[in-house]
Amino acid sequence: MARRRRIHTFSHDGLTFDVRDTGPLDGPPVVLLHGFPQTSTSWDKVSELLHGDGYRTIAPDLRGYSPGARPSGRRAYATELLAEDVAALLAVVGEPVHLVGHDWGSAIGWVVAARHPDRLLSWTAVSVPHPAAFVASMARSTQLLKSWYMGFFQLPVVPELVLTRARGVRERVLRHAGMDRDLLARFQTEMVDGGALTGGLGFYRALPFSAKGLQGTVRVPTTLVWSTGDVALGRAGVDLTPRHVDAPYELVVLEGVSHWIPDHAPQVLVDAITRRARAAAA
């Protein structure tokens, strides 16, 4: 194996992505994919704990979030492109990794796991079930109602105005979703002041162009971590997910925890990640 080096940036599709590569350089690499409306800093608590267990963590700021990777147009954020961005990072890492994704990072990670199983040792999805299971759940549960915001985010300009100028409305919605004062402050700093909001919304706006990227059976050892306090994601998609995994699979249910699992239950999440990683390495 070639000598490992820190990864600070990588390039793909004419874009440049920022990366937080921390922890013991000789440790097994864990790639962490953030969700909306957060950046790679959402993994700080998880990363610190993983470092203590000897793992190296590699957390990119995804397309739309990294200042050098903010293309215009809805089609530029199709899920297939987001997954290939991650595949490009895995090529730079140069060895199989343990992949972890939360929220949109989970949706993207499912696609990566289905398309590039040779680049993964294990896959831990956080909050979001397999995309095909999620879509199927809309027809047999209250998931469609829970996902009302996805339709709202399709509107041009209006979501940006609400999330930047109507701060009272924004805080009520985000607090209802489980965000605390610290998470709300990071939203303002990273998403609004940092200019990542429109890029993050692009993931939703590209959904009409992403159908092809949402299919595929996963043949990588997989763990799904889901929390009962998640107001956006119900149990139906979680229960349908095993149909799309042809590999060792574990479901971890966190009672009463909000959607923001990496921030609010980092130790339990790390336990699930490392349990999956150890089993894959055995």
Secondary structure, 3 states (H helix, E strand, C coil): CCCCCCCCEEEECCEEEEEEEECCCCCCEEEEECCCCCCHHHHHHHHHHHHHCCCEEEEECCCCCCCCCCCCCHHHHCHHHHHHHHHHHHHHHCCCEEEEEECHHHHHHHHHHHHCHHHEEEEEEECCCCHHHHHHHCCCCCHHHHCHHHHHCCCCCHHHHHHHHCHHHHHHHHHHCCCCHHHHHHHHHHHHHCCCHHHHHHHHHCHHHCHHHHCCCECCCEEEEEECCCCCCCHHHHHHHHHHECCCEEEEEECCCCCCHHHHCHHHHHHHHHHHHHHHHC
